[in-house]
Amino acid sequence: SGDGGGLGAGPAGLSAAFYLARAGWKTLVVADGPAGGRCARLGRITNHPAFPAGVDGAVLARRLFRQAAAHGAEFASGTARCVEAASGGVRVALDEGSVRARSVVVATGTEFLPLGLPLEERFRGRGLGHAAFKDAGRWRGRSVAVAGGGETAAHQALRLAEAGARVRLFVRGGELKAVAPLARAVAAHRLVSV
């Protein structure tokens, strides 16, 4: 039990935990993975405030975690199954047991969607994957396809191209939906074609 709870330990969940704990609330963060979430597995992040030159995702995750913990936020591993109104606040049912809080911040992040290709599951991890950031160098000098027109796909394409891969970015409708600076960077990179 506590004053505030957080579901998810990505940047949003850790930021919420920091502010709640800093305000003096007894704060518990429940997450089913390591602190930092998907952010911790990414390479350079260029769209986070206070880092105009970008910051490594793992570095950002560690800093956010340390700051929340330094102000008293506590952390537990678990998966939330249900969030419901309860007397005096909210009850969160977990895989094992439950917790109560006056309020809960739900910041559970995102998941990559499958493409719906035949044999997609068979080739996952064997040339087909969701994130190229950590192993982009292994594709140097090779042709790689990236599917998607949003910011994540644009970041992936640029990371691969910066590592020396020739990237073909497949976009539904033929036009990127990423923010303008990112779309310009993709269009200007000589190893990326849309």
C-alpha positions, 0 to 999 in steps of 0.5 A: 500500500502507498500514496502513489503507484506506477505501472511501468518503468520506462521514461514516463513511469520513472518520471512519474515516480520521481515527481511523486516521491519528490512530493513526499508520496510513498511511491511503488513502481511495478514493472514486468521488465528492467527499469528503462523499458524499451528505452534502455535497449535503444541507441541514441535518443534524440527527442528527449528534453535536456539532451540536444545532442541526444543521449544513449537509451541505457544511460537515460534509463539509469539516470531516470531510475537513480533519480526516482530511487534517490527520492524514495521511490520503491520498485517491484517486479510483477505484471498488473492484471487489473486496475480497479477503483477501491475504497480510498483509491485504486487496487492493482491486481498483480500476478501474485497478490495486489497493491493499493494506492490513492492513485496510479500512473499507468505508463506501460509503454508500447510493443512492436506490432507483427507485420503479418507476414507468412513465416514471420515467427519462424524468422524472428531473430534470424534476420527478422527483428524489431530493433536494429539499434544494438546490432546495427553494425552487423549489417554494414555493407548489406541491404536491409529492409525496414517497414514503417513510416513513423518515428521508430522506423525512421530512427531504425533506418538512420541507425542502420545507415549510419552503421553502413547498411543500405536501407530500403524503408517501406512506408505505407502510402509512400510518405514518412509520418515522422517529425520533420527533422527526422524525415529530412534526415532520412531523405538526406541520407545517401544509404536510405531510400524510401 
